[in-house]
Every structure is written in structure tokens, then in C-alpha cells.
Amino acid sequence: MEVVTASPQETEALAAGLAVELRPGDLVALSGELGTGKTTFVRGAARALGVAGIVSSPTFTIGHRYAAPVDVAHLDLYRISGLDPEEWGDLEPYFDGTIAFVEWPEHGGDWLPAPRAVVTLSHVDEEHRRVRIEKHDDPGL
């Protein structure tokens, strides 16, 4: 599915629609240039999943875990050039029983679980974003 959104609210609503299909253990991989709305997308999904607090980019902290009926994990691997076993050990708890969203998943190499959905965001112009969502029914494939 591919959609062009015209506001952060539209991007969040699109994410909320995906969120209702997710279950514990699912991973959503988010790719796109800086400023395309990856964190905005996660914010919309997190709200739909019951996160009440502020949802912000974990660029400098690498990850946030938000309390919800099913906890939501949000990781940003932008500052990681490649995971080693020790770094994966630090990140692995974010995937334990959560619905996880990972920005810059390509920096995680083969360490990340298979995604349930891959979201790619790109600039159309200053106000519009192209959002492509590829769903995988069986992420183990």
C-alpha cells in the first residue's frame, strides 16, 4: 500500500490503522531520510496502542519502552554502525513481549527479528510524505 499524506495528523492516522493489526512480538521496520516522519508514524501507532505519554525520538538514547496494554518499544538505530553481540544484548529486552518499532533497521543487520511490516517514508515536498507499507503475514519467512 502506498499513500501520500499532507500533514503529521494524516501520517499518525495511517499508523493507527496499521497498529490495530499488530500483536505482541511484532516488529515494524521504518526507513526513510531524516525528517520524513518516522517518529510521527510511531507516535500515531503508539497512541492507537494505548500509550498516553509523550512519544519522542530515541535518537540519542537508542530506545524507549512505553507502558500500554501491550508495551510499545521504539528504537532508533541511526547512531549505530552495526550491532555486535554485546550491543544486541542491550537491545534484546526491547523486543520481549512488546510491539516494537525500529527506525533505521538497516543498521541492525541480521540481529533484528523479521518485521511484520516495513514502512518506508519519503519526501514528496515540504508538506507531503509518501508512505509505503509492506505487510508480511508470516514474519518468519
N, C-alpha and C positions, 0 to 999 in steps of 0.2 A: 504494500500500500504506500502511496506517495501523496502528500498533501502539502500545500503552501499555506503557512499561517501568516497572519497580518499583525499579530500582537502577542505579547507574552501570555496573555489570558487564553488566547486560542491554542498556543503551544501547550499550556498547562491542561486545558480541556482535552486535547488529544492524548496526552499522557494519562489522564484519569481514565479514559476509555480503555487503554491498554492495561492499566493497573487492575481493573476488575477481573481480568483473565489470569492474573498471576497467583501463584500459590507458594507456600514455604519451600525454600530450596531453589527457587527460580533466580536466574541471573539475567539482567538486561544490560547489554553492552552498548555504550553510547560513544559515537565517534563524530568528529567534526572539528573544524578550525576553532580557534579561540573566539569567543563572543557569538557563537551560533545558537546558544540557548540550551546547552546540555544540562546545566544546573536548573534552568527554568523548567525543563521537561521533568527532571527528577522531582522538583518541588510539586508539580501538578500530580504526579503519580503518588508521592508520599502523602499528600493531603487526602487523596482518594482512598489510601490505605489506612487512614486514621491518625496520621502524625499531626499533632496540634501545635507544636513549637515551630520556631524559626528553622527553615531548611536553607542552609548556606553551602557554598562551595568548600569542599575539604582540601583544596589545592595545597595548603601549607601544612595541614595536619594529616593528610593522606586519606583519612576515613572518619566518618561519623556513623553512629548507630542510634537510630531513633526508636523510642518506645511507641508501640502501636499494637493493635490486636495480634498482628504478626509483625515483629520488629522489622524495620527497614534499615538496610545498610547502604551507605553512599560512599564510594571510594573514587578518588581522583588520582590516577597513576601518572599524571603529566610529568612530575618531577622524578620519576623512577625510570632509569635507563634500561632496566632488565632485572627481573627478580632472581634471587638466589634462594636456596633452601631456608636460610635464616629469615630473610625478608618475608618469604611466603608464610613461615611460621607466625610472624607478626600479623599477617593479613587474614589468615585462615579463619580465625574466630568471627570475622565479619560475615562469613557465609553460613555459620552454624545456626540453622533454624530461621533464617531471615529471607526476605525478598531483597536481593542485592542489585544495586545499580552501580556500574563501573564506567567512569569516564576514562578515555584514553586506554581502552582494554588492550590495544596492541603492545603497550609497554609491559603487560603482564606475561607475555609469551605463552608458553604451554601450561603455565601454572593455574590459570583460571579455569573454573568449571565451564562446561559448554553452555552457551547462552540459550535462554528460552526465546529471547527476541534480540535483534540487532537494530539499533536506531542510529541513523546517520542524518545529521543536520548540516545544512549548508546555507550560506548567504544567497538570497536572490537579489536583494538590495538592502538599503539601510533598515527598512522596517519589516521586510518579509523574509521568512525562512522556509526552505524546503525541508520537509521531514519525511524520511523514508523509513518504514517499519517492516522488517522481515521477521516473521514469526516462525519458530521451529517447534513443532508439536512434540517431538521427542529430542530434547537437547543432548541425549546420549549418542545420537547418530553422528 
